[in-house]
Amino acid sequence: MSKDPGSDDRGKFDKARRNFLRGLGMGTAAAAAQPAWGGDTLSDTFADFFQKHYQRMTSEEITETLERIERKAESRYGVEISCENTPPQPGVVFGYAINISRCKGYRDCVDACVQENNLGRDSQVQYIRVLQMDKGDSNLEHSEHYYDPETVPVEGKYYLPVQCMQCDDPPCVKACPVDATWMEPDGIVVVDYDWCIGCRYCMTACPYWARHFNWTTPEIPAEEMNTDTHFLGNRPRPRGVVEKCHFCIQRTRKGRQPACMEACPTGARIFGNLLDPDSEIRYVLQNKQVFRLKEDLGTEPKFWYFSD
Amino acid sequence: MSPRWNATFSTTTRHSLEAGTTVEVPSWAAIARLLVSCLLISAIFSARADELPESPQDSRFEGYPNAPEIRVVPRKDDLFFYPCNQCHEAIQPNAEIRPLSAPHDSELTHGRGLIWCLSCHDVANRDNLRTLLNEQVDFDDAHLVCAGCHANRHKDWTFGVHGKRVDNWTGERTQFSCTHCHDPHKPAIAPRAPQPPPPVRTGLELTPGSEHVNEPAWARPEVNQE
């Protein structure tokens, strides 16, 4: 008996229909097992939708938003986090300097940054890049991003860590069509992840490759989650928004060092208040031969390099 | 001071010119003035010598001008053999330069053979270090010993530009000492493995031959395009 070609198609269709119905049933079961609206309550979902821009929220609205972020993080990652809104310290503008004769290219800063800032382990986002350069060459286009020798430093190479320069005249802020990114009074350029529409104009405007886009929802194992977060810093980010280095705003506003500086075993990284004449960063600027990357673009980075 | 010298010089010159000879015949008055000025100069120099410190104790390092106050992380508790006098009290000091036996490392790469144990360790009291001026220095203040030769680095360290500050960027400065990072007997830091490289972003994978992109076009090897 010859098989009717139509019946095979019919069988395929039946199978697909069965799978669809089964999926529908399981979806209903899942919805019954946990609250609707993707694990959030209806009121949280509505509040998310009507959440205002960070700078236009009243203090009560900010408190409510922070509590909501904590609730959502618990349902999404199963971790109890604390999201804070530490204000900038008065009379402080942060600056950073890196001693490139000290940097040995260990990439400990990158590792610490990923851990501290809850960067997605799968999403290929890293705020810091350590560039391996030939000695005597300062052309960034000749840099090696993916170096992986047995041991570093390699003979004849030097290492140039690059991250957000926290420009004083930031081109990314000018490019944003919805004002989702701005410079805080302490000089840190921050992003309101809930206001960002993901257009990525800021990424094109940035001359330092410092902004990164979340193509997927950042996946972080619950045990590796940093529970000490800040609204403008390392709180859990949604998919489809841009994020960047924020000088560890959750740490530095409380007087602690950025995670990259704390992790650096060589002491190449120097961080401090540019307005304090006794700070280490001011000593560097006054006593060392410093330079900035792509200074000719006039973006006034608050990030210096020097060697001694 | 200088007018007196000028006057003396010009007097003798004029005299020799008037005499029309090359032999200088200074007047007695000029010689007297010369003597007086020599006495004056020696008096001034001897006065300055009195002001200079005589004993090393007076020249003890008191920090750089405008240097911030720092607290140094203590290190004595981390030292395995400390206090050294546990053994050394019973051992006769031997100042002869020789390779040491166990438990001490026989190799000393620091100073390329120009220094030896007792350049930094005090011979009389092994629980102390010594500076080049033979001052006694506690092990927790080892940076004062390092400063004897590495003054530039020490100054940078004092101002927080070399070395590592602990935990905070503001408030009390606590810094690790030199010997936390540098083994004083082998100060060079050995190379080590880096953390893994970043993932290659989609679309940015290396193409064949791209590792030669930094070389000039004529030096790149031919890549098979098929």
Boltz contact constraints between the chains, C-beta under 6 A:
constraints:
  - contact:
      token1: [A, 105]
      token2: [B, 194]
      max_distance: 6.0
  - contact:
      token1: [A, 106]
      token2: [B, 194]
      max_distance: 6.0
  - contact:
      token1: [A, 107]
      token2: [B, 194]
      max_distance: 6.0
  - contact:
      token1: [A, 107]
      token2: [B, 195]
      max_distance: 6.0
  - contact:
      token1: [A, 111]
      token2: [B, 195]
      max_distance: 6.0
  - contact:
      token1: [A, 124]
      token2: [B, 199]
      max_distance: 6.0
  - contact:
      token1: [A, 124]
      token2: [B, 201]
      max_distance: 6.0
  - contact:
      token1: [A, 126]
      token2: [B, 198]
      max_distance: 6.0
  - contact:
      token1: [A, 142]
      token2: [B, 214]
      max_distance: 6.0
  - contact:
      token1: [A, 146]
      token2: [B, 197]
      max_distance: 6.0
  - contact:
      token1: [A, 148]
      token2: [B, 197]
      max_distance: 6.0
  - contact:
      token1: [A, 151]
      token2: [B, 191]
      max_distance: 6.0
  - contact:
      token1: [A, 151]
      token2: [B, 192]
      max_distance: 6.0
  - contact:
      token1: [A, 151]
      token2: [B, 193]
      max_distance: 6.0
  - contact:
      token1: [A, 152]
      token2: [B, 194]
      max_distance: 6.0
  - contact:
      token1: [A, 255]
      token2: [B, 168]
      max_distance: 6.0
  - contact:
      token1: [A, 255]
      token2: [B, 170]
      max_distance: 6.0
  - contact:
      token1: [A, 256]
      token2: [B, 168]
      max_distance: 6.0
  - contact:
      token1: [A, 257]
      token2: [B, 169]
      max_distance: 6.0
  - contact:
      token1: [A, 267]
      token2: [B, 163]
      max_distance: 6.0
  - contact:
      token1: [A, 267]
      token2: [B, 164]
      max_distance: 6.0
  - contact:
      token1: [A, 271]
      token2: [B, 169]
      max_distance: 6.0
  - contact:
      token1: [A, 272]
      token2: [B, 169]
      max_distance: 6.0
  - contact:
      token1: [A, 278]
      token2: [B, 68]
      max_distance: 6.0
  - contact:
      token1: [A, 280]
      token2: [B, 160]
      max_distance: 6.0
  - contact:
      token1: [A, 280]
      token2: [B, 161]
      max_distance: 6.0
  - contact:
      token1: [A, 283]
      token2: [B, 159]
      max_distance: 6.0
  - contact:
      token1: [A, 283]
      token2: [B, 161]
      max_distance: 6.0
  - contact:
      token1: [A, 284]
      token2: [B, 161]
      max_distance: 6.0
